[in-house]
């Protein structure tokens, strides 16, 4: 249970930092090109807590799913595999849906897929590193 709690907290920090870097630093120009679609800064800041709740829920769900299915196999491969699967069920479809719904440039959707996909893979590796099965002592 301690490993799972640590994995949730570490995952939350990784997701929050990764998404800040991706969306507030790397994609600033992409968002500026479609600024008429987004909330004004003051309105966004008023709802910022919702993003942190979403990041926590994602970290919680990912950590619980990973901890439930971890196998006695090399942790790095499991983490990469889990991260890729997370990206396939989160970043890829969500970015494609957003691209279909909002009039954004396809480059922004592609950057979402790549950036959020990378965060998902890093999250998978982090969870695998933390949730490694304990080696039994004989």
N, C-alpha and C positions, 0 to 999 in steps of 0.2 A: 504494500500500500504506500510506503514511503517513496518508493521509486516512481509510482504513478503520480503522486502529488508533485514531486520534483519535476517530472516530465511535463505536467500541466503548466506549472509556473514557468519553467524554462521555455516551453513551447509558446506560451503567451508573450514572453519577452522577445523571442525570435520573430514571431509573426508581427508584433507591433513595430519593432525596429525595422524589419525587412520591408513592411508596407510603407512605413514613413519614408525610408530611403527611396523606394520605388516610386511612390505617388507624389511625394513632396519635393523630391530632389531630381530624380532622373526623368520623370515624365512631366515636369512643369511646363515645358514648351508645348507638349502635346495637348495638355489641358487648356493652355492659353489659346490654342487654335480653335477651340470649341467652347470658349468661356460663356457664351450665351446659354449653354445647356446646364451649367452648374449653379448651385446656390451661391449667393453672395458670401464673402468670407465670414461676416458676422453671423449669418444664419448657420453656416457650416460649423463654426466654432461652438455655437450653442448646442449643436447635436453631436459634437465630437465624442462624447461619452458613449454614444451608441456604437461607434466603431470599436471602442475598446471592449464593450460587451460582446460584439460579434467576434472579435479576435479571441476573447476568452472562451466563448462557446466553441469556436473552431478548435482551439488548443485542447479543450476538455474532451470533445468528441474524438479527435484524432488520437489523443493519448489513451483514452479508454479502449478504443478499437484496437490500437496497436498492442496494448498490454494484454488484451484478451487473446490475441492471435499469435503472439510471439512464439517462435519455435527455437529449439536447440540447434540452431544453424548459425553460421557466421553473421554477426550483427550488421556489418556494413552492407552486405548484399540485401539483407532483409529491409534495412532502412531505405536504401535507394529504391528498391522495388515498391515499398509502401508509399514513398514520396511520389513516385511516378503515378501510382494508382490514385493518390489524393489529387494530384494535378488533373488527371483524366476525369475525375468526378466533380471537381470544383472549378479550377481556373479555366480549363478549356471550354466546357459548356457555358459557364457564366459569361465569359468574354464574347463568345459567339452570339449568345442571346442579347447582350448589351449592344453588340455591333448591329444586330438585326433591328433592334428597337430604337436606338438613338442615332441621329445623323452624325456619326463620328468618322474620322478617317480610319481606314483599315489598318494603318500603321499603329494607331493607338490600341486597337484590339489585339494586334499581334504582340505588341509590347506587354499588354496585360497578360496574355497567355505565357509568354516567355518569363516575365518577371514573377508573376504569381506561381507559375510552374516551378521556377527555381526555388522560391520560398517553400513550396510544398515539399520538394525533394530535400532541402536542407532540414525541414521539420522532420521528415521521415528518418533521416540520418541521426538527428538529435535524439528523437524518441528511442531509436534502436540503441544508441550509445548508452542512454540512461536506463533503459528497461532490459538490458542483457540479463538472461537467466543466470542466477547464481550457480556457480559450479559446486556440486555436492562434495562435501569433504568426507572421505572414507577413512 
